[in-house]
Amino acid sequence: MSAIQNLKPPIGLMALSFQTPSSRFPALGSGELHLWKASLSVTPHQQERLFATLNNEERDRADRFVIHLVRDRFIVARAALRDILGKYLGRPASEVHFAYGEHGKPELADDGSGICFNLSHTRNVAIYGVIRHFRVGVDVECLDRPTYTDRLKLAERFFSASESRTLESLPEDRQDAAFLRCWTRKEAFVKAIGEGLTCPLSEYDVTLTEYDPPALTATRWDPSEAGRWSLLGLKPEPGYIAAIAVEGPPPHLSTWQWHPET
């Protein structure tokens, strides 16, 4: 790292505070991005009510999970998505209908609202990004997951050459955090474009040190693509790291806490 870079102050992740909506559901205006957070821990009664809002395909998918905790978290995460989108659309959660892109990205079916969304969950936390008319992707990860003893090998395999070199150049005690910054930003972008595994993670670059603001810096298939996206690095709650990739200029961000009906 250069001496000049050492003099730059670190750029922290955006620490977020999530508010519970009042009796009036928040309106989603042009240029606004609503980020929702949900706890995936609910009471058995709430779990039963949430399961009832899923369609048959989602129920079958839930029932295929062998581990009950994973099944329960999937149900809550999916039902929360339905509830949030249903309130924007003014319809019951069970009447929200999805279509899927070529590589599995969900979107609203037969809908003229222009609402785009994406979700991610890990352990007991789920986040949802909702915006109108712009593609969006989100990713959330735990900071206390097992240490990436093979993080450099993972970076060499999945990251671009430039990202791998940057990661390797950092002191070892900063590599885990940098790895997760890189991973969440890359995941958020590839989820936003909906290309899945057909778009190798090595085909685009993001920033990953604490001295550089979140950004998509290179897209090798089209150099101009990188300039059409905004990245946000977030701290949704202690112990977690998240990223949002959104098409277009940086949106006005508001944050909301989802709660199941009692």
C-alpha positions as CSV (number, residue, x, y, z in Angstrom):
1,M,0.0,0.0,0.0
2,S,1.4,3.4,-0.9
3,A,2.3,6.1,1.7
4,I,-0.4,8.3,0.2
5,Q,-3.1,5.7,0.7
6,N,-2.0,5.2,4.3
7,L,-2.8,8.9,5.0
8,K,-6.4,8.5,3.8
9,P,-9.0,8.0,6.5
10,P,-10.9,4.7,6.4
11,I,-14.4,4.8,4.9
12,G,-16.7,3.0,7.2
13,L,-19.7,1.0,6.1
14,M,-23.0,2.9,6.3
15,A,-24.5,2.0,9.7
16,L,-28.3,1.8,9.4
17,S,-31.2,2.5,11.7
18,F,-34.4,0.8,10.7
19,Q,-37.8,2.4,11.6
20,T,-41.1,0.7,11.9
21,P,-43.7,2.2,9.5
22,S,-46.6,4.0,11.1
23,S,-50.2,3.0,10.3
24,R,-49.6,4.4,6.8
25,F,-47.3,2.3,4.6
26,P,-44.4,4.3,3.1
27,A,-44.9,5.5,-0.5
28,L,-42.2,4.5,-2.9
29,G,-41.4,7.6,-5.0
30,S,-39.2,8.0,-8.1
31,G,-35.5,7.8,-7.3
32,E,-36.2,6.3,-3.9
33,L,-34.8,3.0,-2.7
34,H,-36.5,1.3,0.3
35,L,-34.3,-1.1,2.2
36,W,-36.3,-3.4,4.5
37,K,-34.9,-5.6,7.2
38,A,-36.7,-8.6,8.7
39,S,-35.9,-10.9,11.6
40,L,-36.5,-14.5,10.6
41,S,-37.4,-15.6,14.1
42,V,-41.1,-15.6,14.7
43,T,-43.6,-17.4,17.0
44,P,-45.2,-20.7,15.9
45,H,-48.5,-18.9,15.4
46,Q,-46.9,-16.3,13.2
47,Q,-45.0,-19.0,11.3
48,E,-48.3,-20.8,10.5
49,R,-49.9,-17.6,9.3
50,L,-47.0,-16.7,7.1
51,F,-46.8,-20.2,5.6
52,A,-50.5,-19.8,4.5
53,T,-49.5,-16.8,2.3
54,L,-47.1,-18.9,0.2
55,N,-48.1,-20.5,-3.1
56,N,-47.9,-24.2,-3.7
57,E,-44.5,-24.0,-5.3
58,E,-43.0,-22.1,-2.4
59,R,-44.6,-24.6,0.1
60,D,-43.2,-27.5,-1.8
61,R,-39.8,-25.9,-1.8
62,A,-40.0,-25.2,2.0
63,D,-40.9,-28.8,2.7
64,R,-37.8,-30.1,0.8
65,F,-35.5,-28.5,3.4
66,V,-34.3,-31.2,5.7
67,I,-33.1,-28.9,8.5
68,H,-36.2,-27.4,10.2
69,L,-34.5,-24.1,11.1
70,V,-33.5,-23.6,7.4
71,R,-37.1,-24.4,6.4
72,D,-38.6,-22.0,8.9
73,R,-36.3,-19.1,7.9
74,F,-37.1,-19.7,4.2
75,I,-40.8,-19.5,5.0
76,V,-40.5,-16.2,6.9
77,A,-38.1,-14.6,4.3
78,R,-40.4,-15.5,1.5
79,A,-43.6,-14.5,3.3
80,A,-42.1,-11.2,4.3
81,L,-41.2,-10.5,0.7
82,R,-44.8,-11.2,-0.3
83,D,-46.1,-9.0,2.5
84,I,-43.9,-6.0,1.7
85,L,-44.6,-6.1,-2.0
86,G,-48.3,-6.7,-1.4
87,K,-48.5,-3.5,0.6
88,Y,-46.8,-1.5,-2.2
89,L,-49.3,-3.0,-4.7
90,G,-52.3,-2.8,-2.4
91,R,-53.2,-6.5,-2.5
92,P,-52.9,-9.4,-0.1
93,A,-49.6,-11.2,0.2
94,S,-51.1,-14.4,-1.2
95,E,-52.1,-12.5,-4.4
96,V,-48.5,-11.3,-5.2
97,H,-47.4,-13.2,-8.3
98,F,-43.9,-13.8,-9.5
99,A,-42.2,-14.5,-12.8
100,Y,-38.6,-15.6,-13.1
101,G,-35.9,-14.6,-15.5
102,E,-33.8,-16.9,-17.6
103,H,-31.4,-17.5,-14.7
104,G,-34.0,-17.5,-11.9
105,K,-34.1,-13.9,-10.8
106,P,-37.6,-13.2,-9.4
107,E,-39.7,-10.3,-10.6
108,L,-43.3,-9.2,-10.3
109,A,-45.5,-10.9,-13.0
110,D,-47.9,-9.0,-15.2
111,D,-47.5,-5.8,-13.2
112,G,-47.4,-2.2,-14.3
113,S,-46.1,-0.8,-11.1
114,G,-42.5,-0.7,-12.3
115,I,-41.4,-2.1,-8.9
116,C,-38.1,-3.9,-8.9
117,F,-36.8,-5.8,-5.9
118,N,-34.2,-8.2,-4.6
119,L,-33.6,-10.0,-1.3
120,S,-30.9,-11.8,0.6
121,H,-30.8,-13.5,3.9
122,T,-28.3,-15.2,6.2
123,R,-28.8,-16.7,9.6
124,N,-31.6,-14.7,11.2
125,V,-31.5,-11.6,9.1
126,A,-33.1,-10.8,5.8
127,I,-32.9,-7.6,3.7
128,Y,-35.0,-6.5,0.8
129,G,-34.2,-3.7,-1.7
130,V,-37.2,-2.2,-3.5
131,I,-37.1,0.6,-6.1
132,R,-39.1,1.6,-9.2
133,H,-37.8,1.2,-12.8
134,F,-34.2,0.3,-11.9
135,R,-32.6,-3.1,-11.5
136,V,-31.4,-3.8,-7.9
137,G,-29.4,-6.5,-6.2
138,V,-28.7,-7.0,-2.5
139,D,-26.4,-9.3,-0.5
140,V,-25.9,-9.8,3.3
141,E,-23.3,-11.9,5.1
142,C,-22.2,-12.5,8.7
143,L,-19.0,-11.0,9.8
144,D,-18.4,-13.8,12.4
145,R,-18.6,-16.7,10.0
146,P,-15.6,-19.0,10.1
147,T,-12.3,-17.4,9.2
148,Y,-11.5,-17.7,5.6
149,T,-8.2,-19.5,6.0
150,D,-8.3,-20.2,2.2
151,R,-9.6,-16.7,1.3
152,L,-6.7,-16.0,-1.0
153,K,-7.3,-19.2,-2.9
154,L,-11.0,-18.4,-3.1
155,A,-10.2,-14.9,-4.4
156,E,-7.8,-16.4,-6.9
157,R,-10.5,-18.7,-8.1
158,F,-13.5,-16.3,-8.1
159,F,-12.3,-12.7,-8.1
160,S,-10.6,-10.7,-10.8
161,A,-6.8,-10.7,-11.0
162,S,-6.8,-7.0,-9.8
163,E,-9.0,-7.8,-6.8
164,S,-6.9,-10.8,-5.9
165,R,-3.7,-8.8,-5.9
166,T,-5.3,-6.0,-3.8
167,L,-6.6,-8.6,-1.2
168,E,-3.2,-10.3,-1.0
169,S,-1.4,-6.9,-0.5
170,L,-3.4,-6.2,2.6
171,P,-2.2,-7.1,6.1
172,E,-3.6,-10.5,7.1
173,D,-5.7,-9.0,9.9
174,R,-7.6,-6.9,7.3
175,Q,-8.1,-9.6,4.7
176,D,-11.3,-11.2,6.1
177,A,-13.2,-7.9,6.1
178,A,-11.9,-6.9,2.7
179,F,-12.9,-10.3,1.3
180,L,-16.4,-9.9,2.6
181,R,-16.7,-6.3,1.2
182,C,-15.6,-7.6,-2.2
183,W,-17.9,-10.7,-2.0
184,T,-21.1,-8.8,-1.0
185,R,-20.5,-6.1,-3.6
186,K,-19.9,-8.6,-6.4
187,E,-22.9,-10.7,-5.3
188,A,-25.2,-7.7,-5.2
189,F,-24.2,-6.7,-8.7
190,V,-24.5,-10.1,-10.3
191,K,-27.9,-10.5,-8.6
192,A,-29.0,-7.1,-10.0
193,I,-28.2,-8.0,-13.6
194,G,-29.9,-11.4,-13.1
195,E,-27.2,-13.4,-15.0
196,G,-26.5,-16.0,-12.3
197,L,-23.5,-18.2,-12.9
198,T,-23.4,-17.3,-16.5
199,C,-21.5,-14.1,-15.5
200,P,-18.2,-15.1,-13.9
201,L,-17.3,-13.0,-10.9
202,S,-13.9,-12.4,-12.4
203,E,-15.5,-10.4,-15.3
204,Y,-16.1,-7.3,-13.3
205,D,-14.2,-5.4,-10.5
206,V,-15.4,-3.7,-7.3
207,T,-13.5,-1.8,-4.6
208,L,-12.7,-3.7,-1.5
209,T,-10.4,-1.8,0.8
210,E,-11.7,0.4,3.6
211,Y,-10.0,3.4,2.0
212,D,-12.1,3.3,-1.2
213,P,-15.8,4.1,-1.5
214,P,-18.0,1.2,-2.8
215,A,-17.9,1.2,-6.5
216,L,-18.1,-1.0,-9.6
217,T,-14.9,-0.1,-11.4
218,A,-14.7,-2.3,-14.4
219,T,-17.0,-4.5,-16.5
220,R,-15.0,-6.3,-19.2
221,W,-17.8,-7.2,-21.5
222,D,-18.8,-3.5,-21.9
223,P,-16.5,-0.9,-20.3
224,S,-19.3,1.7,-20.2
225,E,-21.5,-0.6,-18.1
226,A,-19.6,0.1,-14.8
227,G,-20.5,3.8,-15.0
228,R,-24.2,3.0,-15.0
229,W,-24.3,1.5,-11.5
230,S,-24.2,2.7,-7.9
231,L,-22.9,0.5,-5.1
232,L,-23.6,1.0,-1.4
233,G,-21.7,-0.7,1.5
234,L,-23.9,-1.2,4.5
235,K,-23.9,-2.4,8.1
236,P,-27.5,-3.5,8.6
237,E,-26.9,-4.4,12.3
238,P,-23.9,-5.4,14.4
239,G,-22.2,-8.5,13.1
240,Y,-23.4,-8.2,9.5
241,I,-22.2,-6.7,6.3
242,A,-24.3,-5.9,3.3
243,A,-24.2,-4.4,-0.2
244,I,-26.6,-2.9,-2.6
245,A,-26.1,-2.6,-6.4
246,V,-28.6,-0.3,-8.1
247,E,-28.8,0.8,-11.7
248,G,-28.5,4.5,-12.2
249,P,-27.4,7.3,-9.9
250,P,-27.3,6.9,-6.2
251,P,-30.9,6.7,-4.9
252,H,-32.4,8.3,-1.9
253,L,-32.2,5.6,0.7
254,S,-34.8,5.0,3.4
255,T,-34.7,2.0,5.8
256,W,-37.6,0.1,7.3
257,Q,-38.2,-2.7,9.7
258,W,-40.7,-5.4,8.8
259,H,-42.7,-7.1,11.5
260,P,-45.2,-10.0,11.1
261,E,-48.8,-9.5,12.1
262,T,-49.5,-10.7,15.5
